[in-house]
Amino acid sequence: MLRCVDGTLYTGCTSSLTRRLTAHARGSAKYTRSRLPVELVYSESVSDRSAALRREAALKRLPRPQKLALCGMTDG
């Protein structure tokens, strides 16, 4: 999960966290391109791509306060 400069949270999944963070930093990811810089605030590993996609969907359904709590952050 990334925190964008405007305070929004971006959730995605990848097989290479380093590669994906580099892509976000370069501005090649559509959502974060206009919200740079971004900061990695939460990540977790799962067993396979299917599990990653399920977990991504579950995280996206969480209300913002729960996402922030998961990251150890508060709004403000």
Gaussian input, Z-matrix of N, CA and C with variables (Angstrom, degrees):
# hf/3-21g

backbone

0 1
 N
 C     1     B1
 C     2     B2     1     A1
 N     3     B3     2     A2     1     D1
 C     4     B4     3     A3     2     D2
 C     5     B5     4     A4     3     D3
 N     6     B6     5     A5     4     D4
 C     7     B7     6     A6     5     D5
 C     8     B8     7     A7     6     D6
 N     9     B9     8     A8     7     D7
 C    10    B10     9     A9     8     D8
 C    11    B11    10    A10     9     D9
 N    12    B12    11    A11    10    D10
 C    13    B13    12    A12    11    D11
 C    14    B14    13    A13    12    D12
 N    15    B15    14    A14    13    D13
 C    16    B16    15    A15    14    D14
 C    17    B17    16    A16    15    D15
 N    18    B18    17    A17    16    D16
 C    19    B19    18    A18    17    D17
 C    20    B20    19    A19    18    D18
 N    21    B21    20    A20    19    D19
 C    22    B22    21    A21    20    D20
 C    23    B23    22    A22    21    D21
 N    24    B24    23    A23    22    D22
 C    25    B25    24    A24    23    D23
 C    26    B26    25    A25    24    D24
 N    27    B27    26    A26    25    D25
 C    28    B28    27    A27    26    D26
 C    29    B29    28    A28    27    D27
 N    30    B30    29    A29    28    D28
 C    31    B31    30    A30    29    D29
 C    32    B32    31    A31    30    D30
 N    33    B33    32    A32    31    D31
 C    34    B34    33    A33    32    D32
 C    35    B35    34    A34    33    D33
 N    36    B36    35    A35    34    D34
 C    37    B37    36    A36    35    D35
 C    38    B38    37    A37    36    D36
 N    39    B39    38    A38    37    D37
 C    40    B40    39    A39    38    D38
 C    41    B41    40    A40    39    D39
 N    42    B42    41    A41    40    D40
 C    43    B43    42    A42    41    D41
 C    44    B44    43    A43    42    D42
 N    45    B45    44    A44    43    D43
 C    46    B46    45    A45    44    D44
 C    47    B47    46    A46    45    D45
 N    48    B48    47    A47    46    D46
 C    49    B49    48    A48    47    D47
 C    50    B50    49    A49    48    D48
 N    51    B51    50    A50    49    D49
 C    52    B52    51    A51    50    D50
 C    53    B53    52    A52    51    D51
 N    54    B54    53    A53    52    D52
 C    55    B55    54    A54    53    D53
 C    56    B56    55    A55    54    D54
 N    57    B57    56    A56    55    D55
 C    58    B58    57    A57    56    D56
 C    59    B59    58    A58    57    D57
 N    60    B60    59    A59    58    D58
 C    61    B61    60    A60    59    D59
 C    62    B62    61    A61    60    D60
 N    63    B63    62    A62    61    D61
 C    64    B64    63    A63    62    D62
 C    65    B65    64    A64    63    D63
 N    66    B66    65    A65    64    D64
 C    67    B67    66    A66    65    D65
 C    68    B68    67    A67    66    D66
 N    69    B69    68    A68    67    D67
 C    70    B70    69    A69    68    D68
 C    71    B71    70    A70    69    D69
 N    72    B72    71    A71    70    D70
 C    73    B73    72    A72    71    D71
 C    74    B74    73    A73    72    D72
 N    75    B75    74    A74    73    D73
 C    76    B76    75    A75    74    D74
 C    77    B77    76    A76    75    D75
 N    78    B78    77    A77    76    D76
 C    79    B79    78    A78    77    D77
 C    80    B80    79    A79    78    D78
 N    81    B81    80    A80    79    D79
 C    82    B82    81    A81    80    D80
 C    83    B83    82    A82    81    D81
 N    84    B84    83    A83    82    D82
 C    85    B85    84    A84    83    D83
 C    86    B86    85    A85    84    D84
 N    87    B87    86    A86    85    D85
 C    88    B88    87    A87    86    D86
 C    89    B89    88    A88    87    D87
 N    90    B90    89    A89    88    D88
 C    91    B91    90    A90    89    D89
 C    92    B92    91    A91    90    D90
 N    93    B93    92    A92    91    D91
 C    94    B94    93    A93    92    D92
 C    95    B95    94    A94    93    D93
 N    96    B96    95    A95    94    D94
 C    97    B97    96    A96    95    D95
 C    98    B98    97    A97    96    D96
 N    99    B99    98    A98    97    D97
 C   100   B100    99    A99    98    D98
 C   101   B101   100   A100    99    D99
 N   102   B102   101   A101   100   D100
 C   103   B103   102   A102   101   D101
 C   104   B104   103   A103   102   D102
 N   105   B105   104   A104   103   D103
 C   106   B106   105   A105   104   D104
 C   107   B107   106   A106   105   D105
 N   108   B108   107   A107   106   D106
 C   109   B109   108   A108   107   D107
 C   110   B110   109   A109   108   D108
 N   111   B111   110   A110   109   D109
 C   112   B112   111   A111   110   D110
 C   113   B113   112   A112   111   D111
 N   114   B114   113   A113   112   D112
 C   115   B115   114   A114   113   D113
 C   116   B116   115   A115   114   D114
 N   117   B117   116   A116   115   D115
 C   118   B118   117   A117   116   D116
 C   119   B119   118   A118   117   D117
 N   120   B120   119   A119   118   D118
 C   121   B121   120   A120   119   D119
 C   122   B122   121   A121   120   D120
 N   123   B123   122   A122   121   D121
 C   124   B124   123   A123   122   D122
 C   125   B125   124   A124   123   D123
 N   126   B126   125   A125   124   D124
 C   127   B127   126   A126   125   D125
 C   128   B128   127   A127   126   D126
 N   129   B129   128   A128   127   D127
 C   130   B130   129   A129   128   D128
 C   131   B131   130   A130   129   D129
 N   132   B132   131   A131   130   D130
 C   133   B133   132   A132   131   D131
 C   134   B134   133   A133   132   D132
 N   135   B135   134   A134   133   D133
 C   136   B136   135   A135   134   D134
 C   137   B137   136   A136   135   D135
 N   138   B138   137   A137   136   D136
 C   139   B139   138   A138   137   D137
 C   140   B140   139   A139   138   D138
 N   141   B141   140   A140   139   D139
 C   142   B142   141   A141   140   D140
 C   143   B143   142   A142   141   D141
 N   144   B144   143   A143   142   D142
 C   145   B145   144   A144   143   D143
 C   146   B146   145   A145   144   D144
 N   147   B147   146   A146   145   D145
 C   148   B148   147   A147   146   D146
 C   149   B149   148   A148   147   D147
 N   150   B150   149   A149   148   D148
 C   151   B151   150   A150   149   D149
 C   152   B152   151   A151   150   D150
 N   153   B153   152   A152   151   D151
 C   154   B154   153   A153   152   D152
 C   155   B155   154   A154   153   D153
 N   156   B156   155   A155   154   D154
 C   157   B157   156   A156   155   D155
 C   158   B158   157   A157   156   D156
 N   159   B159   158   A158   157   D157
 C   160   B160   159   A159   158   D158
 C   161   B161   160   A160   159   D159
 N   162   B162   161   A161   160   D160
 C   163   B163   162   A162   161   D161
 C   164   B164   163   A163   162   D162
 N   165   B165   164   A164   163   D163
 C   166   B166   165   A165   164   D164
 C   167   B167   166   A166   165   D165
 N   168   B168   167   A167   166   D166
 C   169   B169   168   A168   167   D167
 C   170   B170   169   A169   168   D168
 N   171   B171   170   A170   169   D169
 C   172   B172   171   A171   170   D170
 C   173   B173   172   A172   171   D171
 N   174   B174   173   A173   172   D172
 C   175   B175   174   A174   173   D173
 C   176   B176   175   A175   174   D174
 N   177   B177   176   A176   175   D175
 C   178   B178   177   A177   176   D176
 C   179   B179   178   A178   177   D177
 N   180   B180   179   A179   178   D178
 C   181   B181   180   A180   179   D179
 C   182   B182   181   A181   180   D180
 N   183   B183   182   A182   181   D181
 C   184   B184   183   A183   182   D182
 C   185   B185   184   A184   183   D183
 N   186   B186   185   A185   184   D184
 C   187   B187   186   A186   185   D185
 C   188   B188   187   A187   186   D186
 N   189   B189   188   A188   187   D187
 C   190   B190   189   A189   188   D188
 C   191   B191   190   A190   189   D189
 N   192   B192   191   A191   190   D190
 C   193   B193   192   A192   191   D191
 C   194   B194   193   A193   192   D192
 N   195   B195   194   A194   193   D193
 C   196   B196   195   A195   194   D194
 C   197   B197   196   A196   195   D195
 N   198   B198   197   A197   196   D196
 C   199   B199   198   A198   197   D197
 C   200   B200   199   A199   198   D198
 N   201   B201   200   A200   199   D199
 C   202   B202   201   A201   200   D200
 C   203   B203   202   A202   201   D201
 N   204   B204   203   A203   202   D202
 C   205   B205   204   A204   203   D203
 C   206   B206   205   A205   204   D204
 N   207   B207   206   A206   205   D205
 C   208   B208   207   A207   206   D206
 C   209   B209   208   A208   207   D207
 N   210   B210   209   A209   208   D208
 C   211   B211   210   A210   209   D209
 C   212   B212   211   A211   210   D210
 N   213   B213   212   A212   211   D211
 C   214   B214   213   A213   212   D212
 C   215   B215   214   A214   213   D213
 N   216   B216   215   A215   214   D214
 C   217   B217   216   A216   215   D215
 C   218   B218   217   A217   216   D216
 N   219   B219   218   A218   217   D217
 C   220   B220   219   A219   218   D218
 C   221   B221   220   A220   219   D219
 N   222   B222   221   A221   220   D220
 C   223   B223   222   A222   221   D221
 C   224   B224   223   A223   222   D222
 N   225   B225   224   A224   223   D223
 C   226   B226   225   A225   224   D224
 C   227   B227   226   A226   225   D225

   B1=1.4404
   B2=1.5267
   B3=1.2997
   B4=1.4585
   B5=1.5188
   B6=1.3044
   B7=1.4651
   B8=1.5210
   B9=1.3201
   B10=1.4576
   B11=1.5261
   B12=1.3243
   B13=1.4553
   B14=1.5300
   B15=1.3395
   B16=1.4662
   B17=1.5259
   B18=1.3445
   B19=1.4585
   B20=1.5175
   B21=1.3262
   B22=1.4582
   B23=1.5209
   B24=1.3059
   B25=1.4606
   B26=1.5138
   B27=1.3150
   B28=1.4595
   B29=1.5177
   B30=1.3208
   B31=1.4546
   B32=1.5213
   B33=1.3110
   B34=1.4528
   B35=1.5153
   B36=1.3208
   B37=1.4590
   B38=1.5209
   B39=1.3227
   B40=1.4552
   B41=1.5238
   B42=1.3096
   B43=1.4651
   B44=1.5256
   B45=1.3355
   B46=1.4623
   B47=1.5211
   B48=1.3221
   B49=1.4610
   B50=1.5297
   B51=1.3104
   B52=1.4618
   B53=1.5247
   B54=1.3249
   B55=1.4674
   B56=1.5226
   B57=1.3247
   B58=1.4617
   B59=1.5201
   B60=1.3215
   B61=1.4642
   B62=1.5224
   B63=1.3218
   B64=1.4612
   B65=1.5224
   B66=1.3242
   B67=1.4642
   B68=1.5210
   B69=1.3189
   B70=1.4694
   B71=1.5271
   B72=1.3110
   B73=1.4713
   B74=1.5232
   B75=1.3353
   B76=1.4698
   B77=1.5242
   B78=1.3186
   B79=1.4553
   B80=1.5076
   B81=1.3363
   B82=1.4526
   B83=1.5257
   B84=1.3187
   B85=1.4603
   B86=1.5272
   B87=1.3042
   B88=1.4630
   B89=1.5404
   B90=1.3364
   B91=1.4646
   B92=1.5213
   B93=1.3257
   B94=1.4613
   B95=1.5207
   B96=1.3094
   B97=1.4756
   B98=1.5289
   B99=1.3173
   B100=1.4672
   B101=1.5235
   B102=1.3258
   B103=1.4644
   B104=1.5270
   B105=1.3102
   B106=1.4588
   B107=1.5180
   B108=1.3129
   B109=1.4664
   B110=1.5272
   B111=1.3228
   B112=1.4619
   B113=1.5231
   B114=1.3268
   B115=1.4619
   B116=1.5253
   B117=1.3133
   B118=1.4609
   B119=1.5265
   B120=1.3280
   B121=1.4600
   B122=1.5239
   B123=1.3443
   B124=1.4604
   B125=1.5175
   B126=1.3171
   B127=1.4634
   B128=1.5223
   B129=1.2955
   B130=1.4649
   B131=1.5277
   B132=1.3065
   B133=1.4639
   B134=1.5161
   B135=1.3145
   B136=1.4651
   B137=1.5317
   B138=1.3235
   B139=1.4557
   B140=1.5271
   B141=1.3342
   B142=1.4630
   B143=1.5247
   B144=1.3176
   B145=1.4653
   B146=1.5262
   B147=1.3104
   B148=1.4589
   B149=1.5310
   B150=1.3242
   B151=1.4631
   B152=1.5236
   B153=1.3261
   B154=1.4700
   B155=1.5238
   B156=1.3162
   B157=1.4662
   B158=1.5280
   B159=1.3255
   B160=1.4706
   B161=1.5222
   B162=1.3288
   B163=1.4700
   B164=1.5183
   B165=1.3249
   B166=1.4619
   B167=1.5311
   B168=1.3097
   B169=1.4628
   B170=1.5248
   B171=1.3299
   B172=1.4676
   B173=1.5298
   B174=1.3315
   B175=1.4735
   B176=1.5174
   B177=1.3124
   B178=1.4611
   B179=1.5287
   B180=1.3240
   B181=1.4648
   B182=1.5238
   B183=1.3310
   B184=1.4621
   B185=1.5198
   B186=1.3271
   B187=1.4657
   B188=1.5332
   B189=1.3131
   B190=1.4624
   B191=1.5378
   B192=1.3407
   B193=1.4777
   B194=1.5274
   B195=1.3280
   B196=1.4628
   B197=1.5253
   B198=1.3167
   B199=1.4738
   B200=1.5252
   B201=1.3269
   B202=1.4629
   B203=1.5276
   B204=1.3282
   B205=1.4615
   B206=1.5228
   B207=1.3331
   B208=1.4539
   B209=1.5280
   B210=1.3276
   B211=1.4647
   B212=1.5233
   B213=1.3384
   B214=1.4585
   B215=1.5145
   B216=1.3323
   B217=1.4747
   B218=1.5205
   B219=1.3231
   B220=1.4578
   B221=1.5096
   B222=1.3049
   B223=1.4654
   B224=1.5172
   B225=1.2906
   B226=1.4466
   B227=1.4658
   A1=107.01
   A2=115.17
   A3=121.00
   A4=109.91
   A5=115.93
   A6=120.87
   A7=106.49
   A8=115.32
   A9=121.47
   A10=109.91
   A11=116.23
   A12=121.47
   A13=112.06
   A14=117.19
   A15=120.15
   A16=112.59
   A17=117.03
   A18=121.57
   A19=114.47
   A20=118.19
   A21=119.87
   A22=110.33
   A23=115.44
   A24=121.73
   A25=109.24
   A26=116.55
   A27=122.96
   A28=107.88
   A29=116.98
   A30=122.05
   A31=109.19
   A32=116.66
   A33=121.53
   A34=109.60
   A35=115.84
   A36=119.91
   A37=108.83
   A38=115.19
   A39=121.28
   A40=109.76
   A41=115.96
   A42=120.31
   A43=110.52
   A44=117.10
   A45=121.54
   A46=109.44
   A47=116.10
   A48=120.94
   A49=111.43
   A50=117.65
   A51=121.43
   A52=111.31
   A53=116.17
   A54=120.59
   A55=110.89
   A56=116.82
   A57=120.74
   A58=111.19
   A59=118.19
   A60=120.67
   A61=110.75
   A62=116.99
   A63=121.50
   A64=110.44
   A65=116.78
   A66=120.76
   A67=110.98
   A68=116.96
   A69=119.93
   A70=110.54
   A71=117.44
   A72=121.36
   A73=111.74
   A74=117.05
   A75=121.24
   A76=112.27
   A77=116.79
   A78=120.00
   A79=113.78
   A80=118.08
   A81=119.47
   A82=113.04
   A83=117.59
   A84=121.54
   A85=108.40
   A86=116.60
   A87=122.09
   A88=113.76
   A89=117.67
   A90=119.59
   A91=112.67
   A92=116.62
   A93=119.53
   A94=113.88
   A95=117.85
   A96=121.84
   A97=112.24
   A98=117.02
   A99=120.61
   A100=112.01
   A101=117.20
   A102=121.35
   A103=111.94
   A104=116.78
   A105=121.71
   A106=110.76
   A107=118.37
   A108=127.32
   A109=110.94
   A110=114.72
   A111=121.49
   A112=108.71
   A113=115.27
   A114=121.29
   A115=108.36
   A116=117.04
   A117=121.35
   A118=108.07
   A119=117.23
   A120=120.77
   A121=112.93
   A122=116.95
   A123=119.34
   A124=109.70
   A125=116.23
   A126=121.12
   A127=108.48
   A128=114.71
   A129=119.93
   A130=108.15
   A131=115.72
   A132=122.08
   A133=109.32
   A134=115.45
   A135=121.27
   A136=108.76
   A137=116.14
   A138=120.51
   A139=114.84
   A140=117.86
   A141=119.63
   A142=110.70
   A143=116.24
   A144=121.53
   A145=112.40
   A146=116.66
   A147=120.86
   A148=110.60
   A149=116.48
   A150=120.85
   A151=110.57
   A152=116.91
   A153=121.09
   A154=110.96
   A155=116.66
   A156=120.47
   A157=111.34
   A158=117.33
   A159=120.68
   A160=110.35
   A161=116.31
   A162=120.20
   A163=110.96
   A164=117.35
   A165=121.37
   A166=109.86
   A167=117.47
   A168=121.49
   A169=110.98
   A170=116.81
   A171=120.64
   A172=110.56
   A173=116.76
   A174=119.97
   A175=111.24
   A176=117.35
   A177=120.93
   A178=111.69
   A179=117.45
   A180=121.03
   A181=113.46
   A182=117.07
   A183=119.91
   A184=110.92
   A185=116.85
   A186=118.74
   A187=109.61
   A188=115.96
   A189=121.43
   A190=113.55
   A191=119.75
   A192=118.39
   A193=113.00
   A194=117.54
   A195=120.11
   A196=111.27
   A197=117.50
   A198=120.54
   A199=109.59
   A200=116.37
   A201=119.74
   A202=111.23
   A203=117.45
   A204=120.85
   A205=111.15
   A206=116.66
   A207=121.51
   A208=110.54
   A209=116.29
   A210=122.53
   A211=112.37
   A212=117.21
   A213=120.82
   A214=112.44
   A215=115.84
   A216=120.45
   A217=109.37
   A218=114.77
   A219=121.71
   A220=107.85
   A221=117.22
   A222=121.24
   A223=108.94
   A224=115.48
   A225=117.51
   A226=115.78
   D1=132.85
   D2=179.75
   D3=-110.07
   D4=142.92
   D5=171.04
   D6=-103.28
   D7=122.89
   D8=-179.10
   D9=-86.40
   D10=164.00
   D11=-177.81
   D12=-59.77
   D13=-27.35
   D14=179.18
   D15=-86.23
   D16=4.94
   D17=176.91
   D18=91.05
   D19=-7.38
   D20=178.29
   D21=-73.99
   D22=158.50
   D23=178.58
   D24=-110.85
   D25=135.98
   D26=177.82
   D27=-115.28
   D28=129.39
   D29=178.95
   D30=-119.50
   D31=132.56
   D32=178.60
   D33=-153.52
   D34=178.13
   D35=175.89
   D36=-131.80
   D37=153.71
   D38=-177.33
   D39=-156.50
   D40=158.33
   D41=174.46
   D42=-91.56
   D43=-11.13
   D44=178.70
   D45=-140.08
   D46=98.24
   D47=-176.96
   D48=-60.43
   D49=-42.98
   D50=-179.81
   D51=-60.18
   D52=-46.92
   D53=179.46
   D54=-61.77
   D55=-42.86
   D56=-177.71
   D57=-68.62
   D58=-39.70
   D59=177.27
   D60=-62.82
   D61=-39.47
   D62=177.03
   D63=-62.37
   D64=-42.51
   D65=178.68
   D66=-62.39
   D67=-42.11
   D68=178.01
   D69=-64.79
   D70=-42.91
   D71=-179.48
   D72=-63.97
   D73=-32.83
   D74=178.28
   D75=-76.83
   D76=-13.75
   D77=-178.30
   D78=86.34
   D79=20.13
   D80=-178.40
   D81=-93.29
   D82=5.84
   D83=174.59
   D84=-105.75
   D85=127.71
   D86=-169.83
   D87=-55.41
   D88=-52.55
   D89=-175.06
   D90=-63.69
   D91=-44.36
   D92=-173.98
   D93=-84.98
   D94=-11.75
   D95=-176.63
   D96=-52.33
   D97=-43.25
   D98=-177.73
   D99=-93.35
   D100=8.42
   D101=-176.30
   D102=-126.06
   D103=28.96
   D104=-178.89
   D105=-80.12
   D106=151.77
   D107=-0.31
   D108=-80.86
   D109=161.94
   D110=176.93
   D111=-116.10
   D112=157.01
   D113=-179.44
   D114=-131.93
   D115=131.45
   D116=175.61
   D117=-70.58
   D118=121.53
   D119=-178.78
   D120=-116.11
   D121=-14.65
   D122=-179.83
   D123=-161.60
   D124=139.00
   D125=172.29
   D126=-151.29
   D127=156.36
   D128=174.06
   D129=-149.62
   D130=154.92
   D131=178.73
   D132=-102.82
   D133=144.15
   D134=176.46
   D135=-130.86
   D136=172.16
   D137=-171.60
   D138=-74.04
   D139=-33.29
   D140=-177.50
   D141=-156.69
   D142=175.25
   D143=-176.42
   D144=-62.01
   D145=-39.38
   D146=179.09
   D147=-60.36
   D148=-45.61
   D149=177.78
   D150=-64.09
   D151=-37.23
   D152=179.06
   D153=-63.46
   D154=-43.90
   D155=-179.65
   D156=-66.87
   D157=-37.66
   D158=176.76
   D159=-65.23
   D160=-43.25
   D161=-179.40
   D162=-67.19
   D163=-40.12
   D164=176.70
   D165=-58.62
   D166=-46.40
   D167=179.72
   D168=-62.06
   D169=-40.84
   D170=179.20
   D171=-64.71
   D172=-42.72
   D173=179.03
   D174=-64.30
   D175=-39.50
   D176=-179.47
   D177=-65.66
   D178=-26.55
   D179=178.72
   D180=-78.77
   D181=-16.34
   D182=-179.14
   D183=-67.21
   D184=143.67
   D185=172.68
   D186=-68.18
   D187=154.21
   D188=-177.14
   D189=-50.71
   D190=-45.65
   D191=-179.99
   D192=-58.45
   D193=-35.81
   D194=178.47
   D195=-71.62
   D196=-36.39
   D197=176.09
   D198=-62.84
   D199=-45.32
   D200=-179.86
   D201=-63.67
   D202=-40.19
   D203=177.80
   D204=-62.76
   D205=-40.14
   D206=177.82
   D207=-59.79
   D208=-36.03
   D209=-179.60
   D210=-84.78
   D211=-4.28
   D212=-177.47
   D213=74.02
   D214=30.83
   D215=-177.69
   D216=-124.37
   D217=166.07
   D218=171.85
   D219=-127.08
   D220=158.83
   D221=176.81
   D222=-73.82
   D223=130.81
   D224=175.57
   D225=136.09

